[in-house]
């Protein structure tokens, strides 16, 4: 089981800040695909991912008990 954290507008779209899912052994890209299929309003195309507080790329494999966070781009003006 892994923990998935959502920040900013992703949290609003999900209606929750986190969830647990049995996705250990999947890549970041596979987890993004799974989430977008399960939650069609969610778009993770432009977000950064961090595993256990370290930035990760789409090919990174998530291990059991890891925490993956999805962080949208920061904009300002």
mmCIF file of the N, C-alpha and C atoms, coordinates in Angstrom:
data_MODEL
# 
_entry.id   MODEL 
# 
loop_
_atom_site.group_PDB 
_atom_site.id 
_atom_site.type_symbol 
_atom_site.label_atom_id 
_atom_site.label_alt_id 
_atom_site.label_comp_id 
_atom_site.label_asym_id 
_atom_site.label_entity_id 
_atom_site.label_seq_id 
_atom_site.pdbx_PDB_ins_code 
_atom_site.Cartn_x 
_atom_site.Cartn_y 
_atom_site.Cartn_z 
_atom_site.occupancy 
_atom_site.B_iso_or_equiv 
_atom_site.pdbx_formal_charge 
_atom_site.auth_seq_id 
_atom_site.auth_comp_id 
_atom_site.auth_asym_id 
_atom_site.auth_atom_id 
_atom_site.pdbx_PDB_model_num 
ATOM 1   N N  . UNK A 1 1  ? 0.845   -1.176 0.000   1.00 0.00 ? 1  UNK A N  1 
ATOM 2   C CA . UNK A 1 1  ? 0.000   0.000  0.000   1.00 0.00 ? 1  UNK A CA 1 
ATOM 3   C C  . UNK A 1 1  ? 0.892   1.241  0.000   1.00 0.00 ? 1  UNK A C  1 
ATOM 4   N N  . UNK A 1 2  ? 0.497   2.235  -0.786  1.00 0.00 ? 2  UNK A N  1 
ATOM 5   C CA . UNK A 1 2  ? 1.214   3.505  -0.805  1.00 0.00 ? 2  UNK A CA 1 
ATOM 6   C C  . UNK A 1 2  ? 0.247   4.621  -0.391  1.00 0.00 ? 2  UNK A C  1 
ATOM 7   N N  . UNK A 1 3  ? 0.815   5.729  0.048   1.00 0.00 ? 3  UNK A N  1 
ATOM 8   C CA . UNK A 1 3  ? -0.007  6.899  0.351   1.00 0.00 ? 3  UNK A CA 1 
ATOM 9   C C  . UNK A 1 3  ? 0.216   7.921  -0.755  1.00 0.00 ? 3  UNK A C  1 
ATOM 10  N N  . UNK A 1 4  ? -0.881  8.503  -1.245  1.00 0.00 ? 4  UNK A N  1 
ATOM 11  C CA . UNK A 1 4  ? -0.826  9.503  -2.301  1.00 0.00 ? 4  UNK A CA 1 
ATOM 12  C C  . UNK A 1 4  ? -1.320  10.823 -1.722  1.00 0.00 ? 4  UNK A C  1 
ATOM 13  N N  . UNK A 1 5  ? -0.504  11.875 -1.889  1.00 0.00 ? 5  UNK A N  1 
ATOM 14  C CA . UNK A 1 5  ? -0.852  13.200 -1.381  1.00 0.00 ? 5  UNK A CA 1 
ATOM 15  C C  . UNK A 1 5  ? -1.151  14.131 -2.556  1.00 0.00 ? 5  UNK A C  1 
ATOM 16  N N  . UNK A 1 6  ? -2.140  14.997 -2.370  1.00 0.00 ? 6  UNK A N  1 
ATOM 17  C CA . UNK A 1 6  ? -2.521  15.964 -3.392  1.00 0.00 ? 6  UNK A CA 1 
ATOM 18  C C  . UNK A 1 6  ? -2.386  17.376 -2.820  1.00 0.00 ? 6  UNK A C  1 
ATOM 19  N N  . UNK A 1 7  ? -1.909  18.299 -3.645  1.00 0.00 ? 7  UNK A N  1 
ATOM 20  C CA . UNK A 1 7  ? -1.730  19.675 -3.212  1.00 0.00 ? 7  UNK A CA 1 
ATOM 21  C C  . UNK A 1 7  ? -2.468  20.635 -4.144  1.00 0.00 ? 7  UNK A C  1 
ATOM 22  N N  . UNK A 1 8  ? -2.760  21.820 -3.616  1.00 0.00 ? 8  UNK A N  1 
ATOM 23  C CA . UNK A 1 8  ? -3.385  22.933 -4.342  1.00 0.00 ? 8  UNK A CA 1 
ATOM 24  C C  . UNK A 1 8  ? -4.681  22.489 -5.014  1.00 0.00 ? 8  UNK A C  1 
ATOM 25  N N  . UNK A 1 9  ? -4.843  22.827 -6.316  1.00 0.00 ? 9  UNK A N  1 
ATOM 26  C CA . UNK A 1 9  ? -6.109  22.531 -6.984  1.00 0.00 ? 9  UNK A CA 1 
ATOM 27  C C  . UNK A 1 9  ? -6.373  21.030 -7.124  1.00 0.00 ? 9  UNK A C  1 
ATOM 28  N N  . UNK A 1 10 ? -5.337  20.214 -7.066  1.00 0.00 ? 10 UNK A N  1 
ATOM 29  C CA . UNK A 1 10 ? -5.551  18.759 -7.133  1.00 0.00 ? 10 UNK A CA 1 
ATOM 30  C C  . UNK A 1 10 ? -6.352  18.291 -5.924  1.00 0.00 ? 10 UNK A C  1 
ATOM 31  N N  . UNK A 1 11 ? -6.053  18.874 -4.783  1.00 0.00 ? 11 UNK A N  1 
ATOM 32  C CA . UNK A 1 11 ? -6.769  18.555 -3.546  1.00 0.00 ? 11 UNK A CA 1 
ATOM 33  C C  . UNK A 1 11 ? -8.245  18.934 -3.680  1.00 0.00 ? 11 UNK A C  1 
ATOM 34  N N  . UNK A 1 12 ? -8.505  20.093 -4.274  1.00 0.00 ? 12 UNK A N  1 
ATOM 35  C CA . UNK A 1 12 ? -9.881  20.531 -4.483  1.00 0.00 ? 12 UNK A CA 1 
ATOM 36  C C  . UNK A 1 12 ? -10.611 19.604 -5.456  1.00 0.00 ? 12 UNK A C  1 
ATOM 37  N N  . UNK A 1 13 ? -9.946  19.209 -6.527  1.00 0.00 ? 13 UNK A N  1 
ATOM 38  C CA . UNK A 1 13 ? -10.548 18.313 -7.514  1.00 0.00 ? 13 UNK A CA 1 
ATOM 39  C C  . UNK A 1 13 ? -10.884 16.962 -6.890  1.00 0.00 ? 13 UNK A C  1 
ATOM 40  N N  . UNK A 1 14 ? -9.975  16.451 -6.067  1.00 0.00 ? 14 UNK A N  1 
ATOM 41  C CA . UNK A 1 14 ? -10.172 15.142 -5.432  1.00 0.00 ? 14 UNK A CA 1 
ATOM 42  C C  . UNK A 1 14 ? -11.174 15.203 -4.279  1.00 0.00 ? 14 UNK A C  1 
ATOM 43  N N  . UNK A 1 15 ? -11.300 16.369 -3.653  1.00 0.00 ? 15 UNK A N  1 
ATOM 44  C CA . UNK A 1 15 ? -12.147 16.480 -2.474  1.00 0.00 ? 15 UNK A CA 1 
ATOM 45  C C  . UNK A 1 15 ? -11.515 15.859 -1.243  1.00 0.00 ? 15 UNK A C  1 
ATOM 46  N N  . UNK A 1 16 ? -10.218 15.612 -1.316  1.00 0.00 ? 16 UNK A N  1 
ATOM 47  C CA . UNK A 1 16 ? -9.456  15.055 -0.197  1.00 0.00 ? 16 UNK A CA 1 
ATOM 48  C C  . UNK A 1 16 ? -7.985  15.351 -0.417  1.00 0.00 ? 16 UNK A C  1 
ATOM 49  N N  . UNK A 1 17 ? -7.227  15.318 0.661   1.00 0.00 ? 17 UNK A N  1 
ATOM 50  C CA . UNK A 1 17 ? -5.801  15.642 0.550   1.00 0.00 ? 17 UNK A CA 1 
ATOM 51  C C  . UNK A 1 17 ? -4.924  14.417 0.331   1.00 0.00 ? 17 UNK A C  1 
ATOM 52  N N  . UNK A 1 18 ? -5.460  13.242 0.622   1.00 0.00 ? 18 UNK A N  1 
ATOM 53  C CA . UNK A 1 18 ? -4.654  12.026 0.447   1.00 0.00 ? 18 UNK A CA 1 
ATOM 54  C C  . UNK A 1 18 ? -5.548  10.809 0.282   1.00 0.00 ? 18 UNK A C  1 
ATOM 55  N N  . UNK A 1 19 ? -4.929  9.734  -0.169  1.00 0.00 ? 19 UNK A N  1 
ATOM 56  C CA . UNK A 1 19 ? -5.604  8.444  -0.223  1.00 0.00 ? 19 UNK A CA 1 
ATOM 57  C C  . UNK A 1 19 ? -4.557  7.346  -0.213  1.00 0.00 ? 19 UNK A C  1 
ATOM 58  N N  . UNK A 1 20 ? -4.963  6.171  0.197   1.00 0.00 ? 20 UNK A N  1 
ATOM 59  C CA . UNK A 1 20 ? -4.079  4.996  0.190   1.00 0.00 ? 20 UNK A CA 1 
ATOM 60  C C  . UNK A 1 20 ? -4.525  4.093  -0.957  1.00 0.00 ? 20 UNK A C  1 
ATOM 61  N N  . UNK A 1 21 ? -3.568  3.498  -1.635  1.00 0.00 ? 21 UNK A N  1 
ATOM 62  C CA . UNK A 1 21 ? -3.891  2.636  -2.776  1.00 0.00 ? 21 UNK A CA 1 
ATOM 63  C C  . UNK A 1 21 ? -2.866  1.505  -2.872  1.00 0.00 ? 21 UNK A C  1 
ATOM 64  N N  . UNK A 1 22 ? -3.309  0.342  -3.354  1.00 0.00 ? 22 UNK A N  1 
ATOM 65  C CA . UNK A 1 22 ? -2.405  -0.808 -3.495  1.00 0.00 ? 22 UNK A CA 1 
ATOM 66  C C  . UNK A 1 22 ? -1.627  -0.742 -4.814  1.00 0.00 ? 22 UNK A C  1 
ATOM 67  N N  . UNK A 1 23 ? -0.749  0.243  -4.948  1.00 0.00 ? 23 UNK A N  1 
ATOM 68  C CA . UNK A 1 23 ? -0.039  0.471  -6.207  1.00 0.00 ? 23 UNK A CA 1 
ATOM 69  C C  . UNK A 1 23 ? 1.470   0.310  -6.094  1.00 0.00 ? 23 UNK A C  1 
ATOM 70  N N  . UNK A 1 24 ? 1.937   -0.337 -5.050  1.00 0.00 ? 24 UNK A N  1 
ATOM 71  C CA . UNK A 1 24 ? 3.379   -0.570 -4.910  1.00 0.00 ? 24 UNK A CA 1 
ATOM 72  C C  . UNK A 1 24 ? 3.879   -1.375 -6.108  1.00 0.00 ? 24 UNK A C  1 
ATOM 73  N N  . UNK A 1 25 ? 5.071   -1.024 -6.591  1.00 0.00 ? 25 UNK A N  1 
ATOM 74  C CA . UNK A 1 25 ? 5.657   -1.706 -7.736  1.00 0.00 ? 25 UNK A CA 1 
ATOM 75  C C  . UNK A 1 25 ? 5.336   -1.031 -9.061  1.00 0.00 ? 25 UNK A C  1 
ATOM 76  N N  . UNK A 1 26 ? 4.482   -0.038 -9.034  1.00 0.00 ? 26 UNK A N  1 
ATOM 77  C CA . UNK A 1 26 ? 4.127   0.713  -10.250 1.00 0.00 ? 26 UNK A CA 1 
ATOM 78  C C  . UNK A 1 26 ? 5.068   1.911  -10.393 1.00 0.00 ? 26 UNK A C  1 
ATOM 79  N N  . UNK A 1 27 ? 5.187   2.398  -11.618 1.00 0.00 ? 27 UNK A N  1 
ATOM 80  C CA . UNK A 1 27 ? 5.956   3.614  -11.846 1.00 0.00 ? 27 UNK A CA 1 
ATOM 81  C C  . UNK A 1 27 ? 5.080   4.833  -11.565 1.00 0.00 ? 27 UNK A C  1 
ATOM 82  N N  . UNK A 1 28 ? 5.719   5.980  -11.450 1.00 0.00 ? 28 UNK A N  1 
ATOM 83  C CA . UNK A 1 28 ? 4.982   7.225  -11.267 1.00 0.00 ? 28 UNK A CA 1 
ATOM 84  C C  . UNK A 1 28 ? 3.997   7.412  -12.424 1.00 0.00 ? 28 UNK A C  1 
ATOM 85  N N  . UNK A 1 29 ? 4.428   7.153  -13.648 1.00 0.00 ? 29 UNK A N  1 
ATOM 86  C CA . UNK A 1 29 ? 3.556   7.300  -14.821 1.00 0.00 ? 29 UNK A CA 1 
ATOM 87  C C  . UNK A 1 29 ? 2.352   6.363  -14.730 1.00 0.00 ? 29 UNK A C  1 
ATOM 88  N N  . UNK A 1 30 ? 2.561   5.131  -14.290 1.00 0.00 ? 30 UNK A N  1 
ATOM 89  C CA . UNK A 1 30 ? 1.447   4.181  -14.151 1.00 0.00 ? 30 UNK A CA 1 
ATOM 90  C C  . UNK A 1 30 ? 0.468   4.638  -13.071 1.00 0.00 ? 30 UNK A C  1 
ATOM 91  N N  . UNK A 1 31 ? 0.981   5.223  -12.012 1.00 0.00 ? 31 UNK A N  1 
ATOM 92  C CA . UNK A 1 31 ? 0.107   5.731  -10.943 1.00 0.00 ? 31 UNK A CA 1 
ATOM 93  C C  . UNK A 1 31 ? -0.695  6.920  -11.451 1.00 0.00 ? 31 UNK A C  1 
ATOM 94  N N  . UNK A 1 32 ? -0.066  7.813  -12.206 1.00 0.00 ? 32 UNK A N  1 
ATOM 95  C CA . UNK A 1 32 ? -0.793  8.931  -12.798 1.00 0.00 ? 32 UNK A CA 1 
ATOM 96  C C  . UNK A 1 32 ? -1.927  8.418  -13.687 1.00 0.00 ? 32 UNK A C  1 
ATOM 97  N N  . UNK A 1 33 ? -1.625  7.441  -14.538 1.00 0.00 ? 33 UNK A N  1 
ATOM 98  C CA . UNK A 1 33 ? -2.643  6.866  -15.424 1.00 0.00 ? 33 UNK A CA 1 
ATOM 99  C C  . UNK A 1 33 ? -3.786  6.252  -14.627 1.00 0.00 ? 33 UNK A C  1 
ATOM 100 N N  . UNK A 1 34 ? -3.446  5.505  -13.593 1.00 0.00 ? 34 UNK A N  1 
ATOM 101 C CA . UNK A 1 34 ? -4.470  4.872  -12.748 1.00 0.00 ? 34 UNK A CA 1 
ATOM 102 C C  . UNK A 1 34 ? -5.373  5.927  -12.116 1.00 0.00 ? 34 UNK A C  1 
ATOM 103 N N  . UNK A 1 35 ? -4.761  6.982  -11.556 1.00 0.00 ? 35 UNK A N  1 
ATOM 104 C CA . UNK A 1 35 ? -5.543  8.034  -10.918 1.00 0.00 ? 35 UNK A CA 1 
ATOM 105 C C  . UNK A 1 35 ? -6.459  8.732  -11.916 1.00 0.00 ? 35 UNK A C  1 
ATOM 106 N N  . UNK A 1 36 ? -5.950  9.028  -13.109 1.00 0.00 ? 36 UNK A N  1 
ATOM 107 C CA . UNK A 1 36 ? -6.772  9.702  -14.114 1.00 0.00 ? 36 UNK A CA 1 
ATOM 108 C C  . UNK A 1 36 ? -7.918  8.827  -14.595 1.00 0.00 ? 36 UNK A C  1 
ATOM 109 N N  . UNK A 1 37 ? -7.713  7.506  -14.601 1.00 0.00 ? 37 UNK A N  1 
ATOM 110 C CA . UNK A 1 37 ? -8.803  6.589  -14.965 1.00 0.00 ? 37 UNK A CA 1 
ATOM 111 C C  . UNK A 1 37 ? -9.840  6.483  -13.857 1.00 0.00 ? 37 UNK A C  1 
ATOM 112 N N  . UNK A 1 38 ? -9.383  6.443  -12.620 1.00 0.00 ? 38 UNK A N  1 
ATOM 113 C CA . UNK A 1 38 ? -10.291 6.325  -11.471 1.00 0.00 ? 38 UNK A CA 1 
ATOM 114 C C  . UNK A 1 38 ? -11.018 7.633  -11.170 1.00 0.00 ? 38 UNK A C  1 
ATOM 115 N N  . UNK A 1 39 ? -10.364 8.751  -11.434 1.00 0.00 ? 39 UNK A N  1 
ATOM 116 C CA . UNK A 1 39 ? -10.903 10.077 -11.129 1.00 0.00 ? 39 UNK A CA 1 
ATOM 117 C C  . UNK A 1 39 ? -10.819 10.927 -12.401 1.00 0.00 ? 39 UNK A C  1 
ATOM 118 N N  . UNK A 1 40 ? -11.798 10.797 -13.299 1.00 0.00 ? 40 UNK A N  1 
ATOM 119 C CA . UNK A 1 40 ? -11.730 11.440 -14.624 1.00 0.00 ? 40 UNK A CA 1 
ATOM 120 C C  . UNK A 1 40 ? -11.568 12.961 -14.618 1.00 0.00 ? 40 UNK A C  1 
ATOM 121 N N  . UNK A 1 41 ? -11.942 13.636 -13.555 1.00 0.00 ? 41 UNK A N  1 
ATOM 122 C CA . UNK A 1 41 ? -11.777 15.092 -13.502 1.00 0.00 ? 41 UNK A CA 1 
ATOM 123 C C  . UNK A 1 41 ? -10.340 15.501 -13.184 1.00 0.00 ? 41 UNK A C  1 
ATOM 124 N N  . UNK A 1 42 ? -9.535  14.542 -12.763 1.00 0.00 ? 42 UNK A N  1 
ATOM 125 C CA . UNK A 1 42 ? -8.153  14.807 -12.362 1.00 0.00 ? 42 UNK A CA 1 
ATOM 126 C C  . UNK A 1 42 ? -7.233  14.787 -13.576 1.00 0.00 ? 42 UNK A C  1 
ATOM 127 N N  . UNK A 1 43 ? -6.389  15.807 -13.712 1.00 0.00 ? 43 UNK A N  1 
ATOM 128 C CA . UNK A 1 43 ? -5.390  15.849 -14.776 1.00 0.00 ? 43 UNK A CA 1 
ATOM 129 C C  . UNK A 1 43 ? -4.011  15.995 -14.145 1.00 0.00 ? 43 UNK A C  1 
ATOM 130 N N  . UNK A 1 44 ? -3.147  15.031 -14.428 1.00 0.00 ? 44 UNK A N  1 
ATOM 131 C CA . UNK A 1 44 ? -1.804  15.022 -13.830 1.00 0.00 ? 44 UNK A CA 1 
ATOM 132 C C  . UNK A 1 44 ? -0.705  15.194 -14.877 1.00 0.00 ? 44 UNK A C  1 
ATOM 133 N N  . UNK A 1 45 ? -1.062  15.693 -16.039 1.00 0.00 ? 45 UNK A N  1 
ATOM 134 C CA . UNK A 1 45 ? -0.095  15.820 -17.133 1.00 0.00 ? 45 UNK A CA 1 
ATOM 135 C C  . UNK A 1 45 ? 1.053   16.780 -16.817 1.00 0.00 ? 45 UNK A C  1 
ATOM 136 N N  . UNK A 1 46 ? 0.760   17.874 -16.136 1.00 0.00 ? 46 UNK A N  1 
ATOM 137 C CA . UNK A 1 46 ? 1.769   18.912 -15.904 1.00 0.00 ? 46 UNK A CA 1 
ATOM 138 C C  . UNK A 1 46 ? 2.258   18.974 -14.457 1.00 0.00 ? 46 UNK A C  1 
ATOM 139 N N  . UNK A 1 47 ? 2.006   17.952 -13.663 1.00 0.00 ? 47 UNK A N  1 
ATOM 140 C CA . UNK A 1 47 ? 2.378   18.024 -12.247 1.00 0.00 ? 47 UNK A CA 1 
ATOM 141 C C  . UNK A 1 47 ? 3.716   17.341 -11.986 1.00 0.00 ? 47 UNK A C  1 
ATOM 142 N N  . UNK A 1 48 ? 4.363   17.801 -10.929 1.00 0.00 ? 48 UNK A N  1 
ATOM 143 C CA . UNK A 1 48 ? 5.597   17.178 -10.458 1.00 0.00 ? 48 UNK A CA 1 
ATOM 144 C C  . UNK A 1 48 ? 5.226   16.096 -9.454  1.00 0.00 ? 48 UNK A C  1 
ATOM 145 N N  . UNK A 1 49 ? 6.074   15.103 -9.339  1.00 0.00 ? 49 UNK A N  1 
ATOM 146 C CA . UNK A 1 49 ? 5.870   14.045 -8.351  1.00 0.00 ? 49 UNK A CA 1 
ATOM 147 C C  . UNK A 1 49 ? 7.076   14.010 -7.419  1.00 0.00 ? 49 UNK A C  1 
ATOM 148 N N  . UNK A 1 50 ? 6.793   13.720 -6.163  1.00 0.00 ? 50 UNK A N  1 
ATOM 149 C CA . UNK A 1 50 ? 7.857   13.521 -5.176  1.00 0.00 ? 50 UNK A CA 1 
ATOM 150 C C  . UNK A 1 50 ? 7.551   12.238 -4.424  1.00 0.00 ? 50 UNK A C  1 
ATOM 151 N N  . UNK A 1 51 ? 8.577   11.435 -4.223  1.00 0.00 ? 51 UNK A N  1 
ATOM 152 C CA . UNK A 1 51 ? 8.437   10.199 -3.450  1.00 0.00 ? 51 UNK A CA 1 
ATOM 153 C C  . UNK A 1 51 ? 9.256   10.359 -2.186  1.00 0.00 ? 51 UNK A C  1 
ATOM 154 N N  . UNK A 1 52 ? 8.582   10.226 -1.063  1.00 0.00 ? 52 UNK A N  1 
ATOM 155 C CA . UNK A 1 52 ? 9.238   10.398 0.236   1.00 0.00 ? 52 UNK A CA 1 
ATOM 156 C C  . UNK A 1 52 ? 10.026  11.709 0.290   1.00 0.00 ? 52 UNK A C  1 
ATOM 157 N N  . UNK A 1 53 ? 9.392   12.769 -0.212  1.00 0.00 ? 53 UNK A N  1 
ATOM 158 C CA . UNK A 1 53 ? 9.897   14.145 -0.170  1.00 0.00 ? 53 UNK A CA 1 
ATOM 159 C C  . UNK A 1 53 ? 11.095  14.402 -1.084  1.00 0.00 ? 53 UNK A C  1 
ATOM 160 N N  . UNK A 1 54 ? 11.314  13.537 -2.087  1.00 0.00 ? 54 UNK A N  1 
ATOM 161 C CA . UNK A 1 54 ? 12.362  13.771 -3.084  1.00 0.00 ? 54 UNK A CA 1 
ATOM 162 C C  . UNK A 1 54 ? 11.731  13.703 -4.463  1.00 0.00 ? 54 UNK A C  1 
ATOM 163 N N  . UNK A 1 55 ? 12.016  14.698 -5.306  1.00 0.00 ? 55 UNK A N  1 
ATOM 164 C CA . UNK A 1 55 ? 11.414  14.721 -6.626  1.00 0.00 ? 55 UNK A CA 1 
ATOM 165 C C  . UNK A 1 55 ? 11.732  13.436 -7.384  1.00 0.00 ? 55 UNK A C  1 
ATOM 166 N N  . UNK A 1 56 ? 10.749  12.995 -8.181  1.00 0.00 ? 56 UNK A N  1 
ATOM 167 C CA . UNK A 1 56 ? 10.874  11.742 -8.922  1.00 0.00 ? 56 UNK A CA 1 
ATOM 168 C C  . UNK A 1 56 ? 10.433  11.959 -10.370 1.00 0.00 ? 56 UNK A C  1 
ATOM 169 N N  . UNK A 1 57 ? 10.927  11.130 -11.259 1.00 0.00 ? 57 UNK A N  1 
ATOM 170 C CA . UNK A 1 57 ? 10.530  11.171 -12.669 1.00 0.00 ? 57 UNK A CA 1 
ATOM 171 C C  . UNK A 1 57 ? 9.492   10.085 -12.928 1.00 0.00 ? 57 UNK A C  1 
ATOM 172 N N  . UNK A 1 58 ? 8.868   10.149 -14.098 1.00 0.00 ? 58 UNK A N  1 
ATOM 173 C CA . UNK A 1 58 ? 7.786   9.207  -14.423 1.00 0.00 ? 58 UNK A CA 1 
ATOM 174 C C  . UNK A 1 58 ? 8.220   7.742  -14.395 1.00 0.00 ? 58 UNK A C  1 
ATOM 175 N N  . UNK A 1 59 ? 9.496   7.470  -14.606 1.00 0.00 ? 59 UNK A N  1 
ATOM 176 C CA . UNK A 1 59 ? 9.975   6.085  -14.641 1.00 0.00 ? 59 UNK A CA 1 
ATOM 177 C C  . UNK A 1 59 ? 10.312  5.526  -13.264 1.00 0.00 ? 59 UNK A C  1 
ATOM 178 N N  . UNK A 1 60 ? 10.263  6.352  -12.233 1.00 0.00 ? 60 UNK A N  1 
ATOM 179 C CA . UNK A 1 60 ? 10.598  5.909  -10.880 1.00 0.00 ? 60 UNK A CA 1 
ATOM 180 C C  . UNK A 1 60 ? 9.551   4.922  -10.374 1.00 0.00 ? 60 UNK A C  1 
ATOM 181 N N  . UNK A 1 61 ? 10.010  3.834  -9.785  1.00 0.00 ? 61 UNK A N  1 
ATOM 182 C CA . UNK A 1 61 ? 9.114   2.817  -9.234  1.00 0.00 ? 61 UNK A CA 1 
ATOM 183 C C  . UNK A 1 61 ? 8.815   3.149  -7.777  1.00 0.00 ? 61 UNK A C  1 
ATOM 184 N N  . UNK A 1 62 ? 7.539   3.088  -7.435  1.00 0.00 ? 62 UNK A N  1 
ATOM 185 C CA . UNK A 1 62 ? 7.085   3.371  -6.074  1.00 0.00 ? 62 UNK A CA 1 
ATOM 186 C C  . UNK A 1 62 ? 7.033   2.063  -5.297  1.00 0.00 ? 62 UNK A C  1 
ATOM 187 N N  . UNK A 1 63 ? 7.640   2.062  -4.127  1.00 0.00 ? 63 UNK A N  1 
ATOM 188 C CA . UNK A 1 63 ? 7.722   0.849  -3.301  1.00 0.00 ? 63 UNK A CA 1 
ATOM 189 C C  . UNK A 1 63 ? 6.642   0.853  -2.216  1.00 0.00 ? 63 UNK A C  1 
ATOM 190 N N  . UNK A 1 64 ? 6.389   -0.317 -1.664  1.00 0.00 ? 64 UNK A N  1 
ATOM 191 C CA . UNK A 1 64 ? 5.419   -0.456 -0.584  1.00 0.00 ? 64 UNK A CA 1 
ATOM 192 C C  . UNK A 1 64 ? 5.769   0.491  0.561   1.00 0.00 ? 64 UNK A C  1 
ATOM 193 N N  . UNK A 1 65 ? 4.778   1.144  1.102   1.00 0.00 ? 65 UNK A N  1 
ATOM 194 C CA . UNK A 1 65 ? 4.894   2.099  2.213   1.00 0.00 ? 65 UNK A CA 1 
ATOM 195 C C  . UNK A 1 65 ? 5.451   3.461  1.799   1.00 0.00 ? 65 UNK A C  1 
ATOM 196 N N  . UNK A 1 66 ? 5.744   3.667  0.523   1.00 0.00 ? 66 UNK A N  1 
ATOM 197 C CA . UNK A 1 66 ? 6.195   4.986  0.065   1.00 0.00 ? 66 UNK A CA 1 
ATOM 198 C C  . UNK A 1 66 ? 5.034   5.975  0.098   1.00 0.00 ? 66 UNK A C  1 
ATOM 199 N N  . UNK A 1 67 ? 5.395   7.244  0.166   1.00 0.00 ? 67 UNK A N  1 
ATOM 200 C CA . UNK A 1 67 ? 4.429   8.332  0.034   1.00 0.00 ? 67 UNK A CA 1 
ATOM 201 C C  . UNK A 1 67 ? 4.775   9.084  -1.232  1.00 0.00 ? 67 UNK A C  1 
ATOM 202 N N  . UNK A 1 68 ? 3.799   9.186  -2.135  1.00 0.00 ? 68 UNK A N  1 
ATOM 203 C CA . UNK A 1 68 ? 3.998   9.938  -3.368  1.00 0.00 ? 68 UNK A CA 1 
ATOM 204 C C  . UNK A 1 68 ? 3.107   11.175 -3.312  1.00 0.00 ? 68 UNK A C  1 
ATOM 205 N N  . UNK A 1 69 ? 3.703   12.312 -3.622  1.00 0.00 ? 69 UNK A N  1 
ATOM 206 C CA . UNK A 1 69 ? 2.970   13.578 -3.612  1.00 0.00 ? 69 UNK A CA 1 
ATOM 207 C C  . UNK A 1 69 ? 2.930   14.121 -5.032  1.00 0.00 ? 69 UNK A C  1 
ATOM 208 N N  . UNK A 1 70 ? 1.773   14.651 -5.407  1.00 0.00 ? 70 UNK A N  1 
ATOM 209 C CA . UNK A 1 70 ? 1.613   15.301 -6.703  1.00 0.00 ? 70 UNK A CA 1 
ATOM 210 C C  . UNK A 1 70 ? 1.455   16.799 -6.468  1.00 0.00 ? 70 UNK A C  1 
ATOM 211 N N  . UNK A 1 71 ? 2.350   17.566 -7.097  1.00 0.00 ? 71 UNK A N  1 
ATOM 212 C CA . UNK A 1 71 ? 2.456   18.996 -6.848  1.00 0.00 ? 71 UNK A CA 1 
ATOM 213 C C  . UNK A 1 71 ? 2.283   19.731 -8.185  1.00 0.00 ? 71 UNK A C  1 
ATOM 214 N N  . UNK A 1 72 ? 1.210   20.520 -8.316  1.00 0.00 ? 72 UNK A N  1 
ATOM 215 C CA . UNK A 1 72 ? 1.020   21.253 -9.575  1.00 0.00 ? 72 UNK A CA 1 
ATOM 216 C C  . UNK A 1 72 ? 2.030   22.369 -9.725  1.00 0.00 ? 72 UNK A C  1 
ATOM 217 N N  . UNK A 1 73 ? 2.213   22.858 -10.947 1.00 0.00 ? 73 UNK A N  1 
ATOM 218 C CA . UNK A 1 73 ? 3.138   23.975 -11.162 1.00 0.00 ? 73 UNK A CA 1 
ATOM 219 C C  . UNK A 1 73 ? 2.709   25.194 -10.355 1.00 0.00 ? 73 UNK A C  1 
ATOM 220 N N  . UNK A 1 74 ? 3.679   25.935 -9.898  1.00 0.00 ? 74 UNK A N  1 
ATOM 221 C CA . UNK A 1 74 ? 3.399   27.141 -9.135  1.00 0.00 ? 74 UNK A CA 1 
ATOM 222 C C  . UNK A 1 74 ? 3.341   28.305 -10.101 1.00 0.00 ? 74 UNK A C  1 
ATOM 223 N N  . UNK A 1 75 ? 2.302   29.096 -9.969  1.00 0.00 ? 75 UNK A N  1 
ATOM 224 C CA . UNK A 1 75 ? 2.205   30.276 -10.826 1.00 0.00 ? 75 UNK A CA 1 
ATOM 225 C C  . UNK A 1 75 ? 2.076   31.517 -9.952  1.00 0.00 ? 75 UNK A C  1 
ATOM 226 N N  . UNK A 1 76 ? 2.508   32.586 -10.482 1.00 0.00 ? 76 UNK A N  1 
ATOM 227 C CA . UNK A 1 76 ? 2.425   33.828 -9.734  1.00 0.00 ? 76 UNK A CA 1 
ATOM 228 C C  . UNK A 1 76 ? 2.292   34.991 -10.687 1.00 0.00 ? 76 UNK A C  1 
ATOM 229 N N  . UNK A 1 77 ? 2.147   36.127 -10.116 1.00 0.00 ? 77 UNK A N  1 
ATOM 230 C CA . UNK A 1 77 ? 1.991   37.227 -11.031 1.00 0.00 ? 77 UNK A CA 1 
ATOM 231 C C  . UNK A 1 77 ? 2.217   38.549 -10.444 1.00 0.00 ? 77 UNK A C  1 
# 
